[in-house]
Amino acid sequence: MTEGLPLQRVEVGFVGTPPVHQVGRASGLSELEVDGPILRCLVRGSFQPFVEALRGHEVVSLKSIPNECPKRGET
């Protein structure tokens, strides 16, 4: 159950092509999208699986902001 876990919108800039397949397998990630060297996604809960998926790839920028998600019954 992931309800109540923090949800962060993350944008990462890479030197070269983002490791989409590697990152896509990390737990807690959703809404993965790539725009050239930029990878965007939502991370729910711990950042550890996401950070481990970045290993071996040169990150040149990283932004993370809280993402407000509606509570049950809200739209």
C-alpha positions in Angstrom: 0.0 0.0 0.0 1.5 3.3 -1.0 -1.1 5.7 0.4 0.4 8.3 2.6 3.9 8.0 1.2 5.5 11.3 -0.1 5.2 11.9 -3.8 7.9 13.9 -5.6 8.1 15.2 -9.1 11.7 14.7 -10.3 13.6 16.1 -13.3 17.1 14.8 -14.0 19.5 16.0 -16.6 22.1 13.6 -18.0 25.3 13.8 -20.1 24.0 11.7 -23.0 21.0 9.5 -23.1 19.1 8.9 -19.9 19.1 5.3 -18.6 15.3 4.8 -19.2 15.2 1.1 -18.9 17.3 1.0 -15.8 15.3 3.8 -14.1 12.0 2.3 -15.3 12.6 -0.9 -13.3 13.1 1.0 -10.0 10.3 0.6 -7.5 8.1 3.6 -6.7 8.4 5.3 -10.0 5.6 6.4 -12.4 4.9 8.8 -15.3 8.4 8.3 -16.7 9.1 10.6 -19.7 12.2 11.5 -21.6 12.9 14.8 -23.5 16.4 14.5 -25.0 18.9 14.3 -22.1 16.1 15.1 -19.5 14.2 12.4 -17.6 11.1 13.3 -15.7 9.1 11.0 -13.4 7.2 10.8 -10.1 8.9 9.1 -7.2 6.7 7.8 -4.4 8.3 7.0 -1.0 12.0 6.3 -0.8 14.4 7.8 -3.3 16.9 4.9 -2.8 15.7 2.7 -5.7 15.7 5.7 -8.0 19.2 6.8 -6.9 20.6 3.3 -7.3 19.1 3.2 -10.9 21.2 6.3 -11.7 24.5 4.6 -10.8 27.0 4.7 -13.6 25.4 7.6 -15.4 26.6 11.2 -15.3 23.9 13.5 -13.8 24.3 17.2 -14.5 21.1 18.5 -12.9 18.5 17.3 -10.5 15.2 18.9 -9.3 12.7 17.5 -7.0 9.5 19.1 -5.8 6.6 17.8 -3.8 3.7 16.7 -5.9 0.3 17.3 -4.5 -2.0 14.4 -5.2 -5.7 14.3 -4.5 -7.0 12.5 -1.4 -9.5 9.7 -1.8 -12.8 11.0 -3.0 -11.3 14.2 -4.5 -10.6 14.9 -8.1 
